[in-house]
Structure formats: C-alpha cells, structure tokens
Amino acid sequence: MPFDRQDAPIEALSEGLDVSDFSLLHHYTISTALTLAVVPGLHTFMRVNVPQLAFSNRFLLHGVLAVAGLHLSRFKKDALEVNYYMTKALHHHGLALRKATLLMQELDTNSGPALYLFSTLCFTFTLGLGPKSGDFLLFGKNGISDWLAQIRGMRTLLETKPEIFHHEVLSPLFEISIRNMAHTNSGIEHLPELREQIVRVGPPEAELEIYLTALNQLSERFDVVMDSSKASQIFPQQIYVWLYQLEDDYVRLLQENKPIALVILSYFCILLNRLGSVWWNRGWAEHLLSEIHSSLNQEYRIWMQRPMEETGWVPG
C-alpha cells in the first residue's frame, strides 16, 4: 500500500509525479476505469486508451490521477488514509483544471481529444466529491460548476469546429457510444401531468418554451430508462446526457431560482435514483431533492410529489 502515515497530511505538492502517483495510475487501470462506464467496449477505452493519451497530455494525466485518488478516498475506512487520498485527488484535479482552462482558449487538433476526455473526468470528479449545501450540481454559490463550464466549451467547439474532434483517438469512443446508446423514441409522453401544470400556470412565452424544451428532453431520458427491463442495463451516460443537452437559458432560470425550472430538475432525480450503485453518483438524488424542496414555496412543493414518491425521499 503506497500510504504511509508519515506522509500525511501532504505538506507540499508540486506538478511532478512521485511513486504514489504511479500507484494511483495502477489503481485507475485495474479498478477506477471500470466504474466510469458500464458498456464493455467503453471499459477498454477508459482503461487503455485514456491513459495512453494522458502520457502526452499532462493535464489529462493529472485528471486521471485525481479520479483514482477520489475513488480510493471514498472507500478507505481509516481517516488518515481518506485524508491522504483526498488531498492527492484535489491536488491533481486543481493542476488539471488550471491547465485545461488555459488550453480551451487556444484549442487545436492536438489538444482537442484530451480536453474532451478531461471534461468527462471533470464531471465524474465533481459528482464523486459528493454534494454540499447550496450545490445544485449544475451550479452552486459561486456560479456554474467547473464541469459545466468545461462541457459548455466542448459543446460549442463540437458545433462550430467538429473537425477538431474527428480524431482517431476519439473515434472508438463515439462509435461505441452511438452503437450502445441508440434508442428509438417510443413517442410516449412520460411527464404529461407536469407538462399540464406548467402550461396551466402560464409563464411568459419565452420562459414556457425553455421549460418545455427541457421537459421534452427529459421525457426522452425517461423513455430510455423505462425501455430497460433491468436497472443494470441503464448506462449513466444515457441519463446524464440530459445535462449535456440543456440550454444555457434553462440553467440561467435555475440560478434565478425559478420554481418551475427547479421542479423539472427534481424530476431528473427520479432517473438519478436509478443509478444508486454508481459510487460517484451516490447521494446526489437525495441532496438535490432536499435543496429544491427548501427553495420552493408550499404551492410548488406539491409539484414534487412524484419525485418524492418514486425515490422514497421525505423532507427532514
């Protein structure tokens, strides 16, 4: 075991790597990578391809080590070990995030694939840290989340400069994802009561369009989940893609604590609850429901009845 009580807490860390970091990389390849995707083909991609690319992109390597350290910190029982691995994880994530943020301003074909992969690791790291008071996943007390800023940047670049991502490194990822996540929409409306409630309230037309777009996209995610006969067949990516699709205007309404926007997010928690076995997802459904419930008045709390019933969550 790489942990030594004499090493904790870590007093000074630089951008260099030490023996314990190689141990983190080993843990990533034999364990953590397998928790990042449940699709067999993606297992191999995350375990083999990502580290290979990380060797020539130091910020991505730090991102890999950060997730591995966080993974270990979540399952260690000794408090000193938990502190040790958490400190390592935060150190590597901080280094990776600073470098990735700079590279986003001058993206090219060399850094594009690594930045895309880092954005996915950044998202996993954020969830793996666990929820904190005032954290709504998409945003917190200090504005939008780091992972969302990364994802927004990637989405914009995919739309405006798709050639940057037509790279042999990423092609297996996209091909496997498309093949395994393909789904024929059943045409069933899974959230009719919520839609009716929103329309009946009569928000401003511009807001109504934003709400209904988010609701339509969320209904598609319900369609995928309801089509799976077993929970083990549900891929985290099939659910979390909703966050990727969200319009910036909807996130803005969330930050403004608009009650309808918050209620829609509470319905997303029904899907999050189906991913209870994923370590980096644990606790988020209950936390979000609590934060949303606390932010609503009594009228809109009634709108949350279905999410509360289907997740089993009750106000504290």
ZADO-1210 file (C-alpha; in nm, 4 decimals, padded with zeros to 6 digits):
<atoms>
<atom x="00.0000" y="00.0000" z="00.0000" code="MET" pos="1"/>
<atom x="00.1501" y="00.3381" z="-00.1006" code="PRO" pos="2"/>
<atom x="00.0087" y="00.5200" z="00.2016" code="PHE" pos="3"/>
<atom x="00.2498" y="00.5992" z="00.4831" code="ASP" pos="4"/>
<atom x="00.1259" y="00.7730" z="00.7965" code="ARG" pos="5"/>
<atom x="00.4478" y="00.9739" z="00.7925" code="GLN" pos="6"/>
<atom x="00.3413" y="01.1165" z="00.4567" code="ASP" pos="7"/>
<atom x="00.0061" y="01.2510" z="00.5758" code="ALA" pos="8"/>
<atom x="-00.1029" y="01.5159" z="00.5510" code="PRO" pos="9"/>
<atom x="00.0838" y="01.6118" z="00.2380" code="ILE" pos="10"/>
<atom x="00.2772" y="01.9284" z="00.3171" code="GLU" pos="11"/>
<atom x="00.3946" y="02.0324" z="-00.0251" code="ALA" pos="12"/>
<atom x="00.2991" y="01.9076" z="-00.3652" code="LEU" pos="13"/>
<atom x="00.4403" y="02.0126" z="-00.6999" code="SER" pos="14"/>
<atom x="00.3432" y="01.9370" z="-01.0555" code="GLU" pos="15"/>
<atom x="00.5886" y="01.6488" z="-01.0588" code="GLY" pos="16"/>
<atom x="00.4888" y="01.2870" z="-01.0064" code="LEU" pos="17"/>
<atom x="00.6075" y="01.0554" z="-00.7294" code="ASP" pos="18"/>
<atom x="00.5843" y="00.6828" z="-00.6608" code="VAL" pos="19"/>
<atom x="00.2414" y="00.7175" z="-00.5003" code="SER" pos="20"/>
<atom x="00.1125" y="00.8703" z="-00.8235" code="ASP" pos="21"/>
<atom x="00.2181" y="00.5619" z="-01.0178" code="PHE" pos="22"/>
<atom x="00.0209" y="00.3620" z="-00.7635" code="SER" pos="23"/>
<atom x="-00.2814" y="00.5832" z="-00.8378" code="LEU" pos="24"/>
<atom x="-00.2398" y="00.5168" z="-01.2090" code="LEU" pos="25"/>
<atom x="-00.2268" y="00.1439" z="-01.1390" code="HIS" pos="26"/>
<atom x="-00.5464" y="00.1679" z="-00.9360" code="HIS" pos="27"/>
<atom x="-00.7108" y="00.3605" z="-01.2180" code="TYR" pos="28"/>
<atom x="-00.6338" y="00.0902" z="-01.4759" code="THR" pos="29"/>
<atom x="-00.7409" y="-00.2057" z="-01.2606" code="ILE" pos="30"/>
<atom x="-01.0402" y="-00.0543" z="-01.0851" code="SER" pos="31"/>
<atom x="-01.1478" y="00.3092" z="-01.1327" code="THR" pos="32"/>
<atom x="-01.1688" y="00.2930" z="-01.5128" code="ALA" pos="33"/>
<atom x="-01.4203" y="00.0089" z="-01.4855" code="LEU" pos="34"/>
<atom x="-01.6517" y="00.2303" z="-01.2792" code="THR" pos="35"/>
<atom x="-01.6621" y="00.5134" z="-01.5315" code="LEU" pos="36"/>
<atom x="-01.8590" y="00.3262" z="-01.7986" code="ALA" pos="37"/>
<atom x="-02.0731" y="00.0142" z="-01.7866" code="VAL" pos="38"/>
<atom x="-02.0571" y="-00.0520" z="-02.1607" code="VAL" pos="39"/>
<atom x="-01.7988" y="-00.3289" z="-02.2240" code="PRO" pos="40"/>
<atom x="-01.6280" y="-00.1513" z="-02.5131" code="GLY" pos="41"/>
<atom x="-01.6011" y="00.1711" z="-02.3153" code="LEU" pos="42"/>
<atom x="-01.4372" y="-00.0197" z="-02.0293" code="HIS" pos="43"/>
<atom x="-01.1418" y="-00.0888" z="-02.2530" code="THR" pos="44"/>
<atom x="-01.1350" y="00.2643" z="-02.3898" code="PHE" pos="45"/>
<atom x="-01.1282" y="00.4210" z="-02.0443" code="MET" pos="46"/>
<atom x="-00.8747" y="00.1709" z="-01.9130" code="ARG" pos="47"/>
<atom x="-00.6325" y="00.1613" z="-02.2072" code="VAL" pos="48"/>
<atom x="-00.6872" y="00.4492" z="-02.4489" code="ASN" pos="49"/>
<atom x="-00.7315" y="00.7282" z="-02.1956" code="VAL" pos="50"/>
<atom x="-00.4038" y="00.6622" z="-02.0075" code="PRO" pos="51"/>
<atom x="-00.2196" y="00.6309" z="-02.3388" code="GLN" pos="52"/>
<atom x="-00.3380" y="00.9746" z="-02.4452" code="LEU" pos="53"/>
<atom x="-00.2672" y="01.1116" z="-02.0973" code="ALA" pos="54"/>
<atom x="00.1044" y="01.0317" z="-02.1274" code="PHE" pos="55"/>
<atom x="00.1347" y="01.3001" z="-02.3947" code="SER" pos="56"/>
<atom x="-00.1090" y="01.5419" z="-02.2266" code="ASN" pos="57"/>
<atom x="-00.0004" y="01.6049" z="-01.8690" code="ARG" pos="58"/>
<atom x="-00.3237" y="01.7793" z="-01.7657" code="PHE" pos="59"/>
<atom x="-00.5253" y="01.4711" z="-01.8665" code="LEU" pos="60"/>
<atom x="-00.2858" y="01.2529" z="-01.6667" code="LEU" pos="61"/>
<atom x="-00.3491" y="01.4702" z="-01.3628" code="HIS" pos="62"/>
<atom x="-00.7222" y="01.4313" z="-01.4295" code="GLY" pos="63"/>
<atom x="-00.6871" y="01.0524" z="-01.4355" code="VAL" pos="64"/>
<atom x="-00.4908" y="01.0518" z="-01.1101" code="LEU" pos="65"/>
<atom x="-00.7449" y="01.2847" z="-00.9493" code="ALA" pos="66"/>
<atom x="-01.0362" y="01.0496" z="-01.0174" code="VAL" pos="67"/>
<atom x="-00.8347" y="00.7483" z="-00.8986" code="ALA" pos="68"/>
<atom x="-00.7410" y="00.9264" z="-00.5760" code="GLY" pos="69"/>
<atom x="-01.1018" y="01.0290" z="-00.5170" code="LEU" pos="70"/>
<atom x="-01.2182" y="00.6729" z="-00.5798" code="HIS" pos="71"/>
<atom x="-00.9787" y="00.5416" z="-00.3142" code="LEU" pos="72"/>
<atom x="-01.0761" y="00.8122" z="-00.0669" code="SER" pos="73"/>
<atom x="-01.4407" y="00.7096" z="-00.0887" code="ARG" pos="74"/>
<atom x="-01.3744" y="00.3515" z="00.0167" code="PHE" pos="75"/>
<atom x="-01.0954" y="00.3781" z="00.2746" code="LYS" pos="76"/>
<atom x="-01.2035" y="00.3424" z="00.6376" code="LYS" pos="77"/>
<atom x="-00.9005" y="00.4906" z="00.8095" code="ASP" pos="78"/>
<atom x="-00.9402" y="00.8685" z="00.8469" code="ALA" pos="79"/>
<atom x="-00.5736" y="00.9371" z="00.7700" code="LEU" pos="80"/>
<atom x="-00.5930" y="00.7343" z="00.4504" code="GLU" pos="81"/>
<atom x="-00.9106" y="00.9123" z="00.3474" code="VAL" pos="82"/>
<atom x="-00.7403" y="01.2479" z="00.4037" code="ASN" pos="83"/>
<atom x="-00.4282" y="01.1373" z="00.2176" code="TYR" pos="84"/>
<atom x="-00.6082" y="01.0254" z="-00.0969" code="TYR" pos="85"/>
<atom x="-00.8489" y="01.3180" z="-00.0917" code="MET" pos="86"/>
<atom x="-00.5561" y="01.5598" z="-00.0705" code="THR" pos="87"/>
<atom x="-00.3880" y="01.3874" z="-00.3638" code="LYS" pos="88"/>
<atom x="-00.7106" y="01.3956" z="-00.5619" code="ALA" pos="89"/>
<atom x="-00.7723" y="01.7666" z="-00.5050" code="LEU" pos="90"/>
<atom x="-00.4099" y="01.8474" z="-00.5882" code="HIS" pos="91"/>
<atom x="-00.4172" y="01.6664" z="-00.9225" code="HIS" pos="92"/>
<atom x="-00.7604" y="01.7999" z="-01.0127" code="HIS" pos="93"/>
<atom x="-00.6517" y="02.1566" z="-00.9431" code="GLY" pos="94"/>
<atom x="-00.3457" y="02.1217" z="-01.1662" code="LEU" pos="95"/>
<atom x="-00.5500" y="01.9627" z="-01.4442" code="ALA" pos="96"/>
<atom x="-00.8279" y="02.2191" z="-01.4303" code="LEU" pos="97"/>
<atom x="-00.5938" y="02.5192" z="-01.4469" code="ARG" pos="98"/>
<atom x="-00.4081" y="02.3832" z="-01.7483" code="LYS" pos="99"/>
<atom x="-00.7246" y="02.2691" z="-01.9280" code="ALA" pos="100"/>
<atom x="-00.8857" y="02.6086" z="-01.8804" code="THR" pos="101"/>
<atom x="-00.5882" y="02.7766" z="-02.0485" code="LEU" pos="102"/>
<atom x="-00.5851" y="02.5286" z="-02.3370" code="LEU" pos="103"/>
<atom x="-00.9543" y="02.5853" z="-02.4017" code="MET" pos="104"/>
<atom x="-00.8658" y="02.9367" z="-02.5172" code="GLN" pos="105"/>
<atom x="-00.6356" y="02.8096" z="-02.7926" code="GLU" pos="106"/>
<atom x="-00.7798" y="02.4718" z="-02.8828" code="LEU" pos="107"/>
<atom x="-00.6247" y="02.2809" z="-03.1732" code="ASP" pos="108"/>
<atom x="-00.6379" y="01.9299" z="-03.3152" code="THR" pos="109"/>
<atom x="-00.3636" y="01.8163" z="-03.0773" code="ASN" pos="110"/>
<atom x="-00.5307" y="01.9205" z="-02.7538" code="SER" pos="111"/>
<atom x="-00.8960" y="01.8724" z="-02.8585" code="GLY" pos="112"/>
<atom x="-00.9307" y="01.4983" z="-02.7832" code="PRO" pos="113"/>
<atom x="-00.7541" y="01.5256" z="-02.4475" code="ALA" pos="114"/>
<atom x="-00.9686" y="01.8230" z="-02.3477" code="LEU" pos="115"/>
<atom x="-01.2838" y="01.6380" z="-02.4410" code="TYR" pos="116"/>
<atom x="-01.1859" y="01.3401" z="-02.2270" code="LEU" pos="117"/>
<atom x="-01.0850" y="01.5649" z="-01.9400" code="PHE" pos="118"/>
<atom x="-01.4281" y="01.7284" z="-01.9457" code="SER" pos="119"/>
<atom x="-01.5853" y="01.3869" z="-01.8825" code="THR" pos="120"/>
<atom x="-01.3404" y="01.3166" z="-01.5988" code="LEU" pos="121"/>
<atom x="-01.4096" y="01.6612" z="-01.4548" code="CYS" pos="122"/>
<atom x="-01.7797" y="01.5783" z="-01.4427" code="PHE" pos="123"/>
<atom x="-01.7152" y="01.2452" z="-01.2700" code="THR" pos="124"/>
<atom x="-01.4820" y="01.4133" z="-01.0216" code="PHE" pos="125"/>
<atom x="-01.7421" y="01.6766" z="-00.9326" code="THR" pos="126"/>
<atom x="-02.0074" y="01.4159" z="-00.8620" code="LEU" pos="127"/>
<atom x="-01.7592" y="01.1928" z="-00.6816" code="GLY" pos="128"/>
<atom x="-01.6747" y="01.4705" z="-00.4375" code="LEU" pos="129"/>
<atom x="-02.0317" y="01.4446" z="-00.3185" code="GLY" pos="130"/>
<atom x="-02.2911" y="01.7168" z="-00.2711" code="PRO" pos="131"/>
<atom x="-02.2521" y="02.0141" z="-00.0394" code="LYS" pos="132"/>
<atom x="-02.5015" y="02.2613" z="00.0989" code="SER" pos="133"/>
<atom x="-02.6171" y="02.5040" z="-00.1682" code="GLY" pos="134"/>
<atom x="-02.4899" y="02.2835" z="-00.4513" code="ASP" pos="135"/>
<atom x="-02.7425" y="02.2196" z="-00.7288" code="PHE" pos="136"/>
<atom x="-02.4982" y="02.0129" z="-00.9403" code="LEU" pos="137"/>
<atom x="-02.5237" y="02.2496" z="-01.2356" code="LEU" pos="138"/>
<atom x="-02.4382" y="02.5500" z="-01.0232" code="PHE" pos="139"/>
<atom x="-02.3540" y="02.6475" z="-00.6672" code="GLY" pos="140"/>
<atom x="-02.2941" y="02.9507" z="-00.4529" code="LYS" pos="141"/>
<atom x="-02.0047" y="03.0590" z="-00.6762" code="ASN" pos="142"/>
<atom x="-02.1841" y="03.0247" z="-01.0094" code="GLY" pos="143"/>
<atom x="-02.1927" y="02.7427" z="-01.2636" code="ILE" pos="144"/>
<atom x="-01.9937" y="02.4291" z="-01.1861" code="SER" pos="145"/>
<atom x="-01.6462" y="02.3757" z="-01.3329" code="ASP" pos="146"/>
<atom x="-01.7631" y="02.0631" z="-01.5119" code="TRP" pos="147"/>
<atom x="-02.0493" y="02.2552" z="-01.6751" code="LEU" pos="148"/>
<atom x="-01.8115" y="02.5252" z="-01.7966" code="ALA" pos="149"/>
<atom x="-01.5957" y="02.2519" z="-01.9497" code="GLN" pos="150"/>
<atom x="-01.8919" y="02.0776" z="-02.1095" code="ILE" pos="151"/>
<atom x="-02.0270" y="02.4040" z="-02.2488" code="ARG" pos="152"/>
<atom x="-01.6912" y="02.4741" z="-02.4074" code="GLY" pos="153"/>
<atom x="-01.6756" y="02.1269" z="-02.5586" code="MET" pos="154"/>
<atom x="-02.0323" y="02.1510" z="-02.6883" code="ARG" pos="155"/>
<atom x="-01.9654" y="02.4842" z="-02.8552" code="THR" pos="156"/>
<atom x="-01.6490" y="02.3550" z="-03.0177" code="LEU" pos="157"/>
<atom x="-01.8182" y="02.0357" z="-03.1359" code="LEU" pos="158"/>
<atom x="-02.0819" y="02.2508" z="-03.3039" code="GLU" pos="159"/>
<atom x="-01.8529" y="02.5140" z="-03.4542" code="THR" pos="160"/>
<atom x="-01.5328" y="02.3176" z="-03.5208" code="LYS" pos="161"/>
<atom x="-01.6269" y="01.9499" z="-03.5472" code="PRO" pos="162"/>
<atom x="-01.3093" y="01.8781" z="-03.7440" code="GLU" pos="163"/>
<atom x="-01.1089" y="01.9185" z="-03.4240" code="ILE" pos="164"/>
<atom x="-01.2733" y="01.6059" z="-03.2846" code="PHE" pos="165"/>
<atom x="-01.2517" y="01.3944" z="-03.5994" code="HIS" pos="166"/>
<atom x="-00.9505" y="01.2290" z="-03.4496" code="HIS" pos="167"/>
<atom x="-00.8577" y="00.8616" z="-03.4479" code="GLU" pos="168"/>
<atom x="-00.8180" y="00.8777" z="-03.0708" code="VAL" pos="169"/>
<atom x="-01.1838" y="00.9648" z="-03.0117" code="LEU" pos="170"/>
<atom x="-01.3474" y="00.7665" z="-03.2913" code="SER" pos="171"/>
<atom x="-01.3750" y="00.4425" z="-03.0866" code="PRO" pos="172"/>
<atom x="-01.5429" y="00.6362" z="-02.8047" code="LEU" pos="173"/>
<atom x="-01.8048" y="00.7922" z="-03.0306" code="PHE" pos="174"/>
<atom x="-01.8664" y="00.4720" z="-03.2279" code="GLU" pos="175"/>
<atom x="-01.9175" y="00.2597" z="-02.9159" code="ILE" pos="176"/>
<atom x="-02.1359" y="00.5227" z="-02.7513" code="SER" pos="177"/>
<atom x="-02.3594" y="00.5660" z="-03.0554" code="ILE" pos="178"/>
<atom x="-02.3940" y="00.1908" z="-03.1012" code="ARG" pos="179"/>
<atom x="-02.4847" y="00.1207" z="-02.7384" code="ASN" pos="180"/>
<atom x="-02.6915" y="00.4292" z="-02.6666" code="MET" pos="181"/>
<atom x="-02.9013" y="00.4246" z="-02.9823" code="ALA" pos="182"/>
<atom x="-03.2688" y="00.4289" z="-02.8929" code="HIS" pos="183"/>
<atom x="-03.5883" y="00.4551" z="-03.0937" code="THR" pos="184"/>
<atom x="-03.8215" y="00.7056" z="-02.9353" code="ASN" pos="185"/>
<atom x="-04.1482" y="00.5366" z="-02.8424" code="SER" pos="186"/>
<atom x="-04.3438" y="00.8597" z="-02.8742" code="GLY" pos="187"/>
<atom x="-04.4829" y="00.8136" z="-02.5240" code="ILE" pos="188"/>
<atom x="-04.5175" y="01.1256" z="-02.3105" code="GLU" pos="189"/>
<atom x="-04.3721" y="01.0281" z="-01.9738" code="HIS" pos="190"/>
<atom x="-04.4375" y="01.3555" z="-01.7905" code="LEU" pos="191"/>
<atom x="-04.7877" y="01.4640" z="-01.9005" code="PRO" pos="192"/>
<atom x="-04.9047" y="01.5848" z="-01.5587" code="GLU" pos="193"/>
<atom x="-04.6016" y="01.8107" z="-01.5149" code="LEU" pos="194"/>
<atom x="-04.6434" y="01.9496" z="-01.8656" code="ARG" pos="195"/>
<atom x="-05.0080" y="02.0280" z="-01.7953" code="GLU" pos="196"/>
<atom x="-04.9198" y="02.2011" z="-01.4679" code="GLN" pos="197"/>
<atom x="-04.6564" y="02.4175" z="-01.6353" code="ILE" pos="198"/>
<atom x="-04.8869" y="02.5231" z="-01.9187" code="VAL" pos="199"/>
<atom x="-05.1724" y="02.5942" z="-01.6764" code="ARG" pos="200"/>
<atom x="-04.9588" y="02.8335" z="-01.4708" code="VAL" pos="201"/>
<atom x="-04.8928" y="03.0331" z="-01.7877" code="GLY" pos="202"/>
<atom x="-04.5352" y="03.1571" z="-01.7523" code="PRO" pos="203"/>
<atom x="-04.4090" y="03.4178" z="-02.0027" code="PRO" pos="204"/>
<atom x="-04.3947" y="03.2693" z="-02.3522" code="GLU" pos="205"/>
<atom x="-04.0158" y="03.2826" z="-02.3742" code="ALA" pos="206"/>
<atom x="-03.9825" y="03.1004" z="-02.0417" code="GLU" pos="207"/>
<atom x="-04.2503" y="02.8475" z="-02.1337" code="LEU" pos="208"/>
<atom x="-04.0565" y="02.7480" z="-02.4453" code="GLU" pos="209"/>
<atom x="-03.7421" y="02.6935" z="-02.2391" code="ILE" pos="210"/>
<atom x="-03.9284" y="02.4811" z="-01.9844" code="TYR" pos="211"/>
<atom x="-04.1000" y="02.2670" z="-02.2458" code="LEU" pos="212"/>
<atom x="-03.7739" y="02.2074" z="-02.4328" code="THR" pos="213"/>
<atom x="-03.6069" y="02.0852" z="-02.1131" code="ALA" pos="214"/>
<atom x="-03.9138" y="01.8748" z="-02.0332" code="LEU" pos="215"/>
<atom x="-03.9184" y="01.7146" z="-02.3792" code="ASN" pos="216"/>
<atom x="-03.5517" y="01.6235" z="-02.3479" code="GLN" pos="217"/>
<atom x="-03.6104" y="01.4817" z="-02.0005" code="LEU" pos="218"/>
<atom x="-03.9055" y="01.2760" z="-02.1253" code="SER" pos="219"/>
<atom x="-03.6711" y="01.1192" z="-02.3824" code="GLU" pos="220"/>
<atom x="-03.4410" y="01.0135" z="-02.0985" code="ARG" pos="221"/>
<atom x="-03.7384" y="00.8562" z="-01.9189" code="PHE" pos="222"/>
<atom x="-03.8153" y="00.6747" z="-02.2430" code="ASP" pos="223"/>
<atom x="-03.4688" y="00.5164" z="-02.2403" code="VAL" pos="224"/>
<atom x="-03.4908" y="00.4128" z="-01.8757" code="VAL" pos="225"/>
<atom x="-03.8415" y="00.2728" z="-01.8984" code="MET" pos="226"/>
<atom x="-03.7312" y="00.0691" z="-02.2008" code="ASP" pos="227"/>
<atom x="-03.4754" y="-00.1150" z="-01.9885" code="SER" pos="228"/>
<atom x="-03.6105" y="-00.4261" z="-01.8175" code="SER" pos="229"/>
<atom x="-03.3268" y="-00.4282" z="-01.5628" code="LYS" pos="230"/>
<atom x="-03.1560" y="-00.1435" z="-01.3823" code="ALA" pos="231"/>
<atom x="-02.8162" y="-00.2920" z="-01.4726" code="SER" pos="232"/>
<atom x="-02.8898" y="-00.2213" z="-01.8385" code="GLN" pos="233"/>
<atom x="-02.9061" y="00.1525" z="-01.7776" code="ILE" pos="234"/>
<atom x="-02.5860" y="00.3371" z="-01.8624" code="PHE" pos="235"/>
<atom x="-02.5070" y="00.6506" z="-01.6586" code="PRO" pos="236"/>
<atom x="-02.4381" y="00.8299" z="-01.9874" code="GLN" pos="237"/>
<atom x="-02.7945" y="00.7581" z="-02.1015" code="GLN" pos="238"/>
<atom x="-02.9246" y="00.9629" z="-01.8110" code="ILE" pos="239"/>
<atom x="-02.6616" y="01.2319" z="-01.7765" code="TYR" pos="240"/>
<atom x="-02.6810" y="01.3261" z="-02.1432" code="VAL" pos="241"/>
<atom x="-02.9811" y="01.5380" z="-02.0380" code="TRP" pos="242"/>
<atom x="-02.7446" y="01.7753" z="-01.8586" code="LEU" pos="243"/>
<atom x="-02.5336" y="01.7993" z="-02.1746" code="TYR" pos="244"/>
<atom x="-02.8396" y="01.8889" z="-02.3819" code="GLN" pos="245"/>
<atom x="-02.9707" y="02.1628" z="-02.1533" code="LEU" pos="246"/>
<atom x="-02.9895" y="02.5114" z="-02.2954" code="GLU" pos="247"/>
<atom x="-02.7958" y="02.7879" z="-02.1231" code="ASP" pos="248"/>
<atom x="-03.1239" y="02.9758" z="-02.0720" code="ASP" pos="249"/>
<atom x="-03.2629" y="02.6912" z="-01.8633" code="TYR" pos="250"/>
<atom x="-02.9525" y="02.6890" z="-01.6425" code="VAL" pos="251"/>
<atom x="-02.9951" y="03.0650" z="-01.6023" code="ARG" pos="252"/>
<atom x="-03.3535" y="03.0159" z="-01.4842" code="LEU" pos="253"/>
<atom x="-03.2306" y="02.7571" z="-01.2362" code="LEU" pos="254"/>
<atom x="-02.9759" y="03.0014" z="-01.0990" code="GLN" pos="255"/>
<atom x="-03.2553" y="03.2568" z="-01.0626" code="GLU" pos="256"/>
<atom x="-03.4440" y="03.0002" z="-00.8500" code="ASN" pos="257"/>
<atom x="-03.7390" y="02.9955" z="-01.0865" code="LYS" pos="258"/>
<atom x="-03.9723" y="02.7391" z="-00.9272" code="PRO" pos="259"/>
<atom x="-04.0752" y="02.5617" z="-01.2480" code="ILE" pos="260"/>
<atom x="-03.7118" y="02.5153" z="-01.3522" code="ALA" pos="261"/>
<atom x="-03.6346" y="02.3689" z="-01.0103" code="LEU" pos="262"/>
<atom x="-03.9344" y="02.1341" z="-01.0245" code="VAL" pos="263"/>
<atom x="-03.8191" y="01.9996" z="-01.3617" code="ILE" pos="264"/>
<atom x="-03.4777" y="01.9308" z="-01.2076" code="LEU" pos="265"/>
<atom x="-03.6490" y="01.7410" z="-00.9253" code="SER" pos="266"/>
<atom x="-03.7963" y="01.5018" z="-01.1836" code="TYR" pos="267"/>
<atom x="-03.4445" y="01.4355" z="-01.3103" code="PHE" pos="268"/>
<atom x="-03.3755" y="01.2966" z="-00.9625" code="CYS" pos="269"/>
<atom x="-03.6063" y="01.0043" z="-01.0398" code="ILE" pos="270"/>
<atom x="-03.3540" y="00.8948" z="-01.3001" code="LEU" pos="271"/>
<atom x="-03.0542" y="00.9685" z="-01.0780" code="LEU" pos="272"/>
<atom x="-03.2052" y="00.7411" z="-00.8177" code="ASN" pos="273"/>
<atom x="-03.1800" y="00.4524" z="-01.0647" code="ARG" pos="274"/>
<atom x="-02.8005" y="00.4850" z="-01.0570" code="LEU" pos="275"/>
<atom x="-02.7615" y="00.4196" z="-00.6867" code="GLY" pos="276"/>
<atom x="-02.4892" y="00.1572" z="-00.7354" code="SER" pos="277"/>
<atom x="-02.2527" y="00.4016" z="-00.9114" code="VAL" pos="278"/>
<atom x="-02.0110" y="00.5294" z="-00.6437" code="TRP" pos="279"/>
<atom x="-01.9635" y="00.8741" z="-00.7938" code="TRP" pos="280"/>
<atom x="-02.3407" y="00.9258" z="-00.8166" code="ASN" pos="281"/>
<atom x="-02.4346" y="00.8345" z="-00.4597" code="ARG" pos="282"/>
<atom x="-02.6191" y="01.0894" z="-00.2528" code="GLY" pos="283"/>
<atom x="-02.6990" y="01.3321" z="-00.5323" code="TRP" pos="284"/>
<atom x="-03.0672" y="01.2460" z="-00.5846" code="ALA" pos="285"/>
<atom x="-03.1497" y="01.2924" z="-00.2163" code="GLU" pos="286"/>
<atom x="-02.9383" y="01.6066" z="-00.1899" code="HIS" pos="287"/>
<atom x="-03.0919" y="01.7751" z="-00.4933" code="LEU" pos="288"/>
<atom x="-03.4437" y="01.6962" z="-00.3785" code="LEU" pos="289"/>
<atom x="-03.3648" y="01.8480" z="-00.0402" code="SER" pos="290"/>
<atom x="-03.2143" y="02.1655" z="-00.1898" code="GLU" pos="291"/>
<atom x="-03.5010" y="02.2058" z="-00.4369" code="ILE" pos="292"/>
<atom x="-03.7679" y="02.1420" z="-00.1739" code="HIS" pos="293"/>
<atom x="-03.6093" y="02.4030" z="00.0544" code="SER" pos="294"/>
<atom x="-03.6066" y="02.6567" z="-00.2302" code="SER" pos="295"/>
<atom x="-03.9768" y="02.6234" z="-00.3178" code="LEU" pos="296"/>
<atom x="-04.2876" y="02.7605" z="-00.1526" code="ASN" pos="297"/>
<atom x="-04.5679" y="02.5293" z="-00.0461" code="GLN" pos="298"/>
<atom x="-04.7523" y="02.5567" z="-00.3789" code="GLU" pos="299"/>
<atom x="-04.4642" y="02.4251" z="-00.5864" code="TYR" pos="300"/>
<atom x="-04.3569" y="02.1686" z="-00.3270" code="ARG" pos="301"/>
<atom x="-04.6774" y="01.9856" z="-00.4109" code="ILE" pos="302"/>
<atom x="-04.5492" y="01.9545" z="-00.7680" code="TRP" pos="303"/>
<atom x="-04.2637" y="01.7410" z="-00.6334" code="MET" pos="304"/>
<atom x="-04.4925" y="01.4633" z="-00.5156" code="GLN" pos="305"/>
<atom x="-04.3975" y="01.2174" z="-00.7890" code="ARG" pos="306"/>
<atom x="-04.0176" y="01.2559" z="-00.7458" code="PRO" pos="307"/>
<atom x="-04.0615" y="01.2180" z="-00.3706" code="MET" pos="308"/>
<atom x="-04.2736" y="00.9046" z="-00.4075" code="GLU" pos="309"/>
<atom x="-04.0546" y="00.7339" z="-00.6667" code="GLU" pos="310"/>
<atom x="-03.7281" y="00.7989" z="-00.4828" code="THR" pos="311"/>
<atom x="-03.8646" y="00.7469" z="-00.1330" code="GLY" pos="312"/>
<atom x="-03.7259" y="01.0803" z="-00.0205" code="TRP" pos="313"/>
<atom x="-03.9071" y="01.2704" z="00.2537" code="VAL" pos="314"/>
<atom x="-03.8336" y="01.6182" z="00.3935" code="PRO" pos="315"/>
<atom x="-03.6117" y="01.6208" z="00.7010" code="GLY" pos="316"/>
</atoms>
